[in-house]
Amino acid sequence: MKILLKFSPVIVAVLMAILPTPEGLTPQAWYFLSIFVGVVVGLIIEPVPAALVGLSGVALVAVLGLIDPSPTANRNWALSGFSNGVIWLIFSAFMFALGYQKTGLGKRISLLLIRFLGKSTLGLGYAIAFSDAILAPFMPSNTARSAGTIYPIASNIPPMFNSTPDNEPRKMGAYLHWVGISATCVTSSMFLTALAPNLLAVDMIQKSVGISIGWGDWAKIMLPAMLPLFILTPWLGYVLFPPTLKHSPEAPAWATEELRKMGSVSTKELMMLGYAILALIFWIFGKQLHVNSTVAAIFVLVLMVLTDIITWEDVITNKGAWNVLTWFATLVAMAAGLKKTGVLDWVGNMISTNLTGMAPASVVVLLVILFFVLHYFFASTTAHTTALLPLFMATAAPLLPPEMLPKVALMLAGSLGLMGIITPYATGPSPIWYGAGFISQARWWALGGIFGLLYLLAMIGVTAFYV
């Protein structure tokens, strides 16, 4: 059974390839689509590391010459993702996250919030949420942000009140763990740079339909849309999944003691804060300053290394960052291949035929709902983005007026963070918060369904207002 599971991506790709080529596609396009589907299956099952799955797919397509008869053209396509600016922006932002961790700035921010807000359990929930929100614009890995930075701090609080997975989990621990995951899902949709698949999505949108979405374009819509949801989330958890202990006077004292151990704010922490603000200024006002967001990120990364916030050894040995760079670069190339081979046009025309006649606004809402709900079948937001976003944009293109396409593109991409709430495996930090054992699987699925519905309704409301 394990062997069958390991080779399932290959089996799926081969079985699909030997089927008759559908009308409207060339054999090369059909073979490419077969390999693409095999790659998606591989990303879901992960018989080997995800980056290797993508690299294998790109290498096979290039070797078979499915993109172009010219070997040079196939080589250029295979390597195109590695020259993509968005991929290097993601890589640089991973280094920002490392700077937060090495300097202790991320930990200090969380402890300060617990110190000032932690006198009640609800206040602790807001401290966790605000910690995530402050770090979100600079940490595109919500796993590094939520599971790597916030979870280690938050997990120390429940045992202080004798709340453990085996002893009174509902006293405090269950609530704080639910706020931890639900808050990061909202913040992942608030900022373009708060979730790596957001950046992957906007690049795929640009490649498939020629629509460019910048940091400011995203923030102008998603920040005001997500802010009320963010403010409500800890309170909703408090009402729908209430802790039995309402007050936590020991938490501020514990945070104060931890801050005392850390000592006064270091020069490197202040420098890291300054670099984060500098990067944010470039990302927001890049167009006016004539500085590309990726160039700004690399510039700030260089400053961090030169001033010893992180070392060059940190850069070249950061396996997570290089893994993501390889992973996303290959997925960008595969997504571009869908366009080059004509698969996107074929799928879009086929689906749009069944939706012809619907009002444009109804089409947009339907696409947003389907895109969100289909995440139940994915254990990776990246796999979801790669598999579905190009197809949904191809479906929307012939059905909607040109002026509506940027709006539906932003709505689809903007929902990627929110959909992480629905299952225990829906986004990177989920297994960490779920694996702590405070919330049973049945309870997690139930809460995921309730919060998922609320988040989806919020997204539909934004869509209806914006579109």
Secondary structure, DSSP 8 states (H G I E B T S, - for coil): -HHHHHTHHHHHHHHHHTS---TTS-HHHHHHHHHHHHHHHHHHH-SS-HHHHHHHHHHHHHHHT-S-SSHHHHHHHHHGGGG-HHHHHHHHHHHHHHHHHHHTHHHHHHHHHHHHHTTBHHHHHHHHHHHHHHHGGG---HIIIIIIIIHHHHTTSGGGGT-BTTB-GGGTHHHHHHHHHHHHHHHHHH-GGGSHHHHHHHHHHHHHH-----HHHHHHHHHHHHHHHHHHHHHHHHHHS--S--B-THHHHHHHHHHHHH-S--HHHHHHHHHHHHHHHHHHHHHHHT--HHHHHHHHHHHHHHTTSS-HHHHHT-HHHHHHHHHHHHHHHHHHHHHHTTHHHHHHHHHHHHHTTS-HHHHHHHHHHHHHHGGGG-S-HHHHHHHHHHHHHHHHTTTS-GGGHHHHHHHHHHTTTGGGGSSTTSSTTHHHHHHTSSS-HHHHHHHHHHHHHHHHHHHHHHHHHH-
